[in-house]
Amino acid sequence: MTTPQTPINSGFTAASTTSHVIKGIDLVGKVAIVTGGYSGLGRETVRTFLSAGARVIVPARDVERAQKALEGLSAAEVEDMDLLDPASIDVFAKRFLASGLPLDILVNSAGIMALPERTLDARGYELQFATNHLGHFQLTARLWPALQRTEGARVVSVSSMGHRFSPVVFEDINFESRPYDPWAGYGQSKTANILFAVELDARGQKDGVRAFSLHPGGIPGTGLERHVPVADLIAAGVIDEQGVPQINPAKDIKSIPMGAATHVWCATSPQLAGLGGVFCVDSDIAPLMDAAPKNFSIAESQSGHRTNGVAPYAVDREAAKRLWDLSEQLTGVRFLD
């Protein structure tokens, strides 16, 4: 059954935090994997899951760095994996499957944003699309047996309102015949995150696996913004001229606990029981925009006047199916029935 892309009036707001959305939820006996779980929003998601009793595994390219970043969260388990290395994804997933553990929650949170120059991975794929989408597609596919054998498993794809920068340009994913633009590359990858959740949910329902995508908000200080010119961040009101974050949830400029709230809500909230395949914002289902956005910008996103809707092209079922087929082709990976 398709879930309407319509708010459910969850009772949460842009100012809600992880502590608000996890209240009363018991994750004892649950197992979660969180990519990007050693920094920023991912780390806060890990902390929150642990606080509710879950066992949490954090795959990381640099294990030593991740362990250091997770000091204070000693229960978090760090394992080696690189989203840009298909072989390492396979090794990580094979090790997890061999453990026999269930997988209740998979949060695909790792990502990169607005690379200034067109950069390709070892396979020749544009790096933002490869990291933000293809790596997570392969990881989810390889972990699929563990998700299938878990009652009520959820997969959460961390997207962004930045999906409004661009649909998936199927004819030229890698910017071979069009000028490279950092935000178009980011937007394409974030649209892919949403479309992946749409199709994954449609295919996973028969096994009780539901998928969600989300926008966490504009979160200063996570490191994701490292490639964005400081002048642009100041102009958008994200930081002041001294570099101090200007937290204002009404303008979608959030603290890390506010930003990770929607991660946690999508992964754990009983309000989403029986639902899936939807894009969420501010710990609620986002509305559907009437039309595709035009000339989207960071300034608009943080203006306080932006609507919270998702672009129609990002939840289009035919586009979701097309992306699925392309992703299988590009990775050489297929989901097991």
N, C-alpha and C positions, 0 to 999 in steps of 0.2 A: 504494500500500500504506500502511495506517495504522500509524504507529509507536506501540508501547505506551507509555503514560504511566507508565514504570517506570524506576528508576535503572539505569544501565549500569555503575556502579562505576568511574567514570572514573579514580580515583586522586587526584583533587583534593579539597580540603576548603574549609571556610568561610574559612580563613586563606590560601588560595592567592591569588596576585597575578597581575597581567597578565604579569609577567616569567616566571612559572611556566608559564602556559598558552600563551604564544607561543614558548617555547623550541623550537628546531628547525624552526619553520614559516617558509617563504620566501614572501613576498608580492610579490616583484619582478615587475613586469608586471601586477599586479592594480590595479584601480581601486575605491575605496570612497567612498561618500557617507555622512556622519555628521551628522544633525541634532542641534542642541544641542552641537555639537562644539567649542565655544569655552569651555566651563566644566565643572567638576566631572567626572562620569563620562565625559561625551562627550569632553572634552579628553584625558583619560587614554586613551580608546579611540583617538583620533586619534594621539596620541603613540606608542602601541604599534604601530599599523598602519604608521606611518612608519618606526619602528625596524626593522620587518621588510621594508621596501622597497616598500610600497604607495604609490600616488599617492592622495592623500586630498583630497576637496572638502568644504568645510564651508559649507552654506547658512546665512545669518544675516540677521535683520531689520535689525540695526545693523552694517553691515560694518566701520566704523571701530572700534567697540567690540570686535568679534570679533577683528579683526587685532591690536589691542593685547593682548587676552587670550591670543592665540596667539604672543606674542613668545617666541622660543626654539624655535619650531617653524616655521621660515621656509618649509619645503616645503609646509605646509598651504595650500591654495588656498581663499580665502573668496569666496563669491558671494552676491549679494543674493537673499533669499527670506523671505517671511513666511507662516508656517503658517496664519494667520488671514485671509490675502488670497488667495483662489482664483486671481486673475489673476496674482499674483506667482509662485505655484506653477507655473502653466502656462508662464510666461516662462522660469523656471529650467529646467524639464524640457525645454522646446523647445530651449533653448540647449545643454543637455547632449546631447540626441539628435542635434542637428546636428553635434556634434563627431565623431560616429562612434565614440566610445569605447565599450568594453564596460563593463558595470557588474557587477562581481563581488560586491560587498558593499554592501548598503544597511542602515544602522543607524538606526532611528527612535528616537532617544534624547531628543529635546527634550520637555519637559513642564512642567506646572504642578500644584500640589497644594493642596487644602484651602482654596480661596478662601473668605474669611469671609462674603461676601455673594453671593447669586445674581446672576450677571453673564452677559449674553448678548453674542454677537458681532453683527456687522452684519446677519447673516441671521436672527438671533433664536434661535440655538442656544446652549445652556449652554456656558460658556467652557471648562471642563475637558474636556468631551466633544468640543468643536470643535477644541481645540488638540491634545489627546493622541491622539484617534482620527481625526476627520474630515480634518484637515490631512494626516496621514500616509497615510490611505487614498487621498486624491487624489494625493499625491506619488508613491506607489507605483504607482498606476494610470498616471500620465503617464510614469513611467520604465519601464513594463513592457516596451516593445520592446527597451530596452537590456539588461534582465535576461534576456529570452528568448534574445537572441543570444549570451549568455555561457554557456559550459559550466560548470555547477555553481554558478550564482549563489545567494546566500543573502540573505534578508531577515530582519532581527532587530528584533523589537518589544520595547522596554523597558517591561515592566509592573511589577508589584509584588505583594508579599503583601497589599498594600492592596486587591487585588481582592476580598478577603474581606469588605470593608465592604458590598459590594452587587453583585448581578447587574446586567445591563443591564435597566432597567425600560422595556421597549419601549412600554408604554402612556403613559409620561410621561417621556421623555428629558429634557425641559427644566424639570422641576419646576413645571409649570403648575398642577397640581391636587393636589400634595402639598407639605408643608413642605420648604423647601430645607435640606439638611444638607451642610456642607463635605466630610465624609468619605464620605457616600453618593455625592456627585458625583464625588469622586476615585475611589472604588471602582468605580463604574459605568464610568468611562473606562478604568480599568486592566483590568477584565474585558473590555472591548471590545478592548483590545490583544491579549489572549490569544485571543479568539474570531477576531479578524482573522487571526492567524497560523495558526490551525486551518484556516480556509477557504482562505486564500491557498495554503497548502501543498497542500491537496487539489486545487486548480485548477492549481497551478504544476508539479506533478510531471511532467506530460507534456512540459514544456519544460525539465526538469532544474532548475527553481527550487525551492528548499526554504525554509521559513519556520520561525522559532523565536520564542518569547517567553521572558521571564525576569524573575526578581526579583534585583536586584543586592545587596540588603541595606539596612540603615539606615545612611546615610552622613552624618554630621554635617559641616556646613560647605560643602555644595555650593550653598546658596542655595535649594534646593527647599523647605526647611522654613521659609521666611521668614514664612509665614502661620500657623505653628503656635505657640501660646503657649509662651513659654519655660518656664513652670511645668510644662507637659505634657511637654516634653523632659527636664526635670530628673526628673520623677516616673517617666518611662520609663527613666531611667538613660542616656540618650543623651549628656547633658552634665552636668557637676557644677554647683554653685551659682555658680562663677566663670565658667561658660560653656565650660569646657575639655572637648573631646570625650573620651568614655570608651570608647576602642576596645576591643572584646571580641568577636571573631568568633564565639565560642561562644554569645553572646547576639544575634548578627546585627548587631552594631554594628561597622561595618567602616571601614577607611581607604579612600581613593579607589582606590588600586591593587587592593585586595581587591574592592571593589565592581564595578569595571570588568572584573574577570577573567571573569565569566560572559558579558559582552558579547563579549569577544574569543574566548572558547571557542566560543560559538554561531556566531560569524561565520567561524571559521577551523579549528576542530579536525577532524582526519581521523577522530576517534572518532565523529563525527556523519555520516560519509559514508553516503548511502542512507537517512538518517533525516530526520524533520521533523514539523512540526505539534505539537510538544510544548513544555511549559512547563518551564523549567530554573531551577535554583538551585544555588549553590555549585559551579558548573562541572560539573554533572551533570544528568540528567533528574530532575525532581521526581516523587515518588509521587503517586498520586491519593488524595484524601481519601475516607473512607467516606461522608461526608454533608456537606451544606452547613454552613459555619461559622455560629455564632450569637454575637452580641454581641462581635464582634471589636474590638480596641482597640490603640492604639499600645503600651500597657504590655504587653499579651499578646505583641505582635510582638517586643518586645525583652526578654522575660522569660527567655529561655533554655529555656522549656518548650514553646514553640510547635512544632508539627510543620511540616515543610517541604512539605507536600502542597498540591496545587492543588485548588480547589473544583470539584466535578463540573459545576456550571453554567457554569464558565469554559471547559470543553473539550467542551461539548455540541455535536454536529454540527448539530442542527436549529437551535439558537440561533445558531451561527456562520453558517449560511445565511441566517437571518432578519436578522442584523446586516448581512450583505453587501448584501442587497436594500435594507434601510433606508438604508445608507450611499450606495448608488448614487442612491437617491431624494433624499436630503438634499443631496448634492453635485452631482447632475446629471452625474456622471462614471461611465463604464463602462470596464472593462478590455477591451483589444483581445485577440481570440483569436490 
